[in-house]
Amino acid sequence: MASWDAIEATWKYVAGLAQERWAELTLDELAVTEGRKDALAGKLREKYGYDGERAERELDEFARSVPTA
């Protein structure tokens, strides 16, 4: 499982993985978040209508799927 610090540090690479997972989010929208978990949660709530708990759960699952360096 990648930590959010690692995700933020490698965001340019990881953003592509996030875009594959949440196709409704554009690369521009993902770039604006800079990999910050709270900002990504906000985008998931906005685009997918997730509540805060669902967005957090989705992001935790995503972090587990990101390969660690």
N, CA, C and O of each residue as an XYZ file, in Angstrom:
276
protein
N       0.848     -1.189      0.000
C       0.000      0.000      0.000
C       0.883      1.238      0.000
O       1.792      1.372      0.818
N       0.605      2.116     -0.909
C       1.346      3.371     -0.972
C       0.775      4.346      0.051
O      -0.438      4.423      0.244
N       1.663      5.086      0.698
C       1.199      6.119      1.623
C       0.767      7.334      0.797
O       1.147      7.470     -0.366
N      -0.023      8.207      1.404
C      -0.436      9.395      0.663
C       0.731     10.325      0.411
O       0.718     11.072     -0.567
N       1.750     10.299      1.276
C       2.951     11.095      1.000
C       3.620     10.604     -0.284
O       4.053     11.404     -1.114
N       3.701      9.273     -0.439
C       4.304      8.704     -1.649
C       3.448      8.996     -2.872
O       3.973      9.274     -3.950
N       2.143      8.933     -2.708
C       1.243      9.226     -3.825
C       1.414     10.675     -4.267
O       1.509     10.952     -5.462
N       1.454     11.599     -3.312
C       1.644     13.008     -3.655
C       2.993     13.228     -4.343
O       3.087     13.997     -5.299
N       4.037     12.552     -3.855
C       5.380     12.743     -4.403
C       5.498     12.229     -5.835
O       6.331     12.716     -6.601
N       4.680     11.260     -6.198
C       4.738     10.680     -7.546
C       3.438     10.944     -8.309
O       3.051     10.159     -9.174
N       2.780     12.030     -7.991
C       1.442     12.281     -8.511
C       1.362     12.293    -10.031
O       0.365     11.836    -10.590
N       2.371     12.796    -10.708
C       2.303     12.840    -12.173
C       2.131     11.439    -12.747
O       1.429     11.265    -13.742
N       2.759     10.439    -12.138
C       2.589      9.048    -12.559
C       1.258      8.496    -12.055
O       0.511      7.871    -12.808
N       0.976      8.727    -10.802
C      -0.197      8.142    -10.152
C      -1.499      8.738    -10.694
O      -2.531      8.067    -10.681
N      -1.466      9.968    -11.164
C      -2.677     10.602    -11.695
C      -3.264      9.783    -12.845
O      -4.484      9.702    -12.992
N      -2.408      9.184    -13.649
C      -2.892      8.333    -14.737
C      -3.644      7.117    -14.216
O      -4.650      6.704    -14.792
N      -3.145      6.546    -13.117
C      -3.836      5.417    -12.491
C      -5.184      5.859    -11.923
O      -6.181      5.144    -12.025
N      -5.192      7.038    -11.329
C      -6.438      7.568    -10.772
C      -7.443      7.834    -11.888
O      -8.637      7.588    -11.717
N      -6.974      8.333    -13.023
C      -7.864      8.618    -14.143
C      -8.443      7.331    -14.726
O      -9.586      7.310    -15.180
N      -7.651      6.261    -14.711
C      -8.172      4.967    -15.157
C      -9.280      4.480    -14.224
O     -10.282      3.925    -14.677
N      -9.097      4.689    -12.932
C     -10.072      4.216    -11.941
C     -11.339      5.059    -11.944
O     -12.447      4.528    -11.874
N     -11.169      6.382    -12.027
C     -12.323      7.292    -11.998
C     -12.334      8.081    -13.306
O     -11.886      9.226    -13.356
N     -12.848      7.459    -14.353
C     -12.775      8.013    -15.712
C     -13.507      9.341    -15.871
O     -13.202     10.095    -16.794
N     -14.458      9.644    -15.000
C     -15.165     10.923    -15.110
C     -14.297     12.103    -14.683
O     -14.619     13.251    -14.990
N     -13.210     11.833    -13.986
C     -12.289     12.902    -13.598
C     -11.283     13.117    -14.720
O     -10.647     12.173    -15.189
N     -11.148     14.353    -15.139
C     -10.189     14.659    -16.196
C      -8.784     14.751    -15.605
O      -8.611     14.914    -14.397
N      -7.796     14.644    -16.470
C      -6.421     14.801    -15.997
C      -6.193     16.204    -15.449
O      -5.414     16.380    -14.512
N      -6.858     17.204    -16.019
C      -6.745     18.568    -15.493
C      -7.305     18.655    -14.082
O      -6.697     19.275    -13.209
N      -8.464     18.035    -13.851
C      -9.052     18.041    -12.508
C      -8.146     17.323    -11.519
O      -7.974     17.763    -10.383
N      -7.572     16.218    -11.963
C      -6.665     15.482    -11.088
C      -5.398     16.282    -10.811
O      -4.876     16.247     -9.697
N      -4.900     16.998    -11.805
C      -3.689     17.799    -11.621
C      -3.899     18.876    -10.555
O      -3.002     19.156     -9.760
N      -5.071     19.464    -10.547
C      -5.376     20.518     -9.578
C      -5.292     20.000     -8.142
O      -4.930     20.748     -7.234
N      -5.622     18.733     -7.934
C      -5.606     18.179     -6.574
C      -4.192     17.974     -6.056
O      -3.975     17.907     -4.846
N      -3.220     17.874     -6.976
C      -1.821     17.624     -6.633
C      -1.657     16.374     -5.768
O      -0.691     16.261     -5.015
N      -2.600     15.436     -5.876
C      -2.513     14.189     -5.139
C      -2.927     14.274     -3.686
O      -2.781     13.303     -2.944
N      -3.438     15.414     -3.268
C      -3.873     15.566     -1.868
C      -5.167     14.786     -1.659
O      -6.136     14.949     -2.401
N      -5.163     13.946     -0.643
C      -6.294     13.059     -0.389
C      -7.585     13.844     -0.186
O      -8.627     13.465     -0.722
N      -7.530     14.935      0.584
C      -8.747     15.710      0.844
C      -9.298     16.340     -0.433
O     -10.513     16.406     -0.623
N      -8.408     16.800     -1.303
C      -8.843     17.399     -2.559
C      -9.436     16.340     -3.490
O     -10.424     16.593     -4.179
N      -8.829     15.165     -3.504
C      -9.366     14.071     -4.320
C     -10.729     13.633     -3.807
O     -11.635     13.357     -4.595
N     -10.875     13.569     -2.497
C     -12.171     13.200     -1.914
C     -13.235     14.199     -2.347
O     -14.363     13.812     -2.653
N     -12.885     15.480     -2.374
C     -13.821     16.499     -2.823
C     -14.239     16.301     -4.272
O     -15.410     16.465     -4.615
N     -13.281     15.951     -5.117
C     -13.596     15.699     -6.531
C     -14.503     14.483     -6.684
O     -15.407     14.488     -7.519
N     -14.271     13.440     -5.882
C     -15.127     12.253     -5.950
C     -16.541     12.571     -5.485
O     -17.512     12.070     -6.053
N     -16.658     13.397     -4.460
C     -17.996     13.802     -3.993
C     -18.692     14.621     -5.070
O     -19.886     14.450     -5.317
N     -17.946     15.503     -5.705
C     -18.514     16.388     -6.737
C     -18.933     15.611     -7.990
O     -20.052     15.779     -8.475
N     -18.050     14.769     -8.511
C     -18.303     14.095     -9.789
C     -19.165     12.850     -9.667
O     -19.975     12.557    -10.546
N     -18.987     12.111     -8.561
C     -19.671     10.828     -8.421
C     -20.794     10.858     -7.394
O     -21.547      9.891     -7.274
N     -20.916     11.946     -6.657
C     -21.973     12.049     -5.659
C     -21.718     11.207     -4.417
O     -22.645     10.917     -3.660
N     -20.457     10.812     -4.203
C     -20.129     10.025     -3.021
C     -20.278     10.870     -1.763
O     -20.044     12.078     -1.783
N     -20.671     10.222     -0.668
C     -20.606     10.914      0.619
C     -19.148     10.838      1.098
O     -18.325     10.147      0.499
N     -18.851     11.544      2.163
C     -17.472     11.605      2.647
C     -16.897     10.242      2.977
O     -15.738      9.967      2.665
N     -17.683      9.390      3.599
C     -17.216      8.054      3.986
C     -16.898      7.209      2.754
O     -15.876      6.523      2.718
N     -17.755      7.256      1.760
C     -17.534      6.481      0.527
C     -16.287      6.982     -0.185
O     -15.491      6.179     -0.671
N     -16.104      8.304     -0.255
C     -14.923      8.861     -0.915
C     -13.651      8.398     -0.199
O     -12.683      8.011     -0.853
N     -13.643      8.434      1.124
C     -12.474      7.979      1.890
C     -12.191      6.504      1.640
O     -11.038      6.109      1.470
N     -13.234      5.698      1.620
C     -13.085      4.266      1.387
C     -12.496      4.010     -0.011
O     -11.593      3.190     -0.174
N     -13.020      4.722     -1.004
C     -12.507      4.579     -2.372
C     -11.024      4.954     -2.446
O     -10.235      4.272     -3.100
N     -10.659      6.037     -1.774
C      -9.268      6.490     -1.807
C      -8.349      5.532     -1.071
O      -7.213      5.321     -1.496
N      -8.816      4.950      0.018
C      -8.009      3.950      0.733
C      -7.792      2.716     -0.136
O      -6.699      2.151     -0.160
N      -8.837      2.302     -0.847
C      -8.701      1.157     -1.771
C      -7.715      1.500     -2.891
O      -6.888      0.678     -3.285
N      -7.821      2.713     -3.385
C      -6.904      3.161     -4.441
C      -5.457      3.123     -3.951
O      -4.578      2.629     -4.658
N      -5.205      3.638     -2.753
C      -3.848      3.652     -2.203
C      -3.298      2.232     -2.085
O      -2.108      2.011     -2.308
N      -4.151      1.270     -1.736
C      -3.690     -0.111     -1.649
C      -3.319     -0.682     -3.019
O      -2.506     -1.601     -3.109
N      -3.910     -0.142     -4.078
C      -3.646     -0.662     -5.422
C      -2.443     -0.008     -6.095
O      -1.964     -0.504     -7.114
N      -1.949      1.095     -5.540
C      -0.823      1.803     -6.144
C       0.475      1.077     -5.781
O       0.756      0.859     -4.602
N       1.264      0.706     -6.789
C       2.520      0.029     -6.495
C       3.466      0.944     -5.720
O       3.569      2.137     -6.003
N       4.140      0.374     -4.757
C       5.106      1.162     -3.977
C       6.473      1.043     -4.616
O       6.828      0.016     -5.194
N       7.221      2.108     -4.497
C       8.551      2.122     -5.121
C       9.588      1.579     -4.162
O      10.769      1.511     -4.503
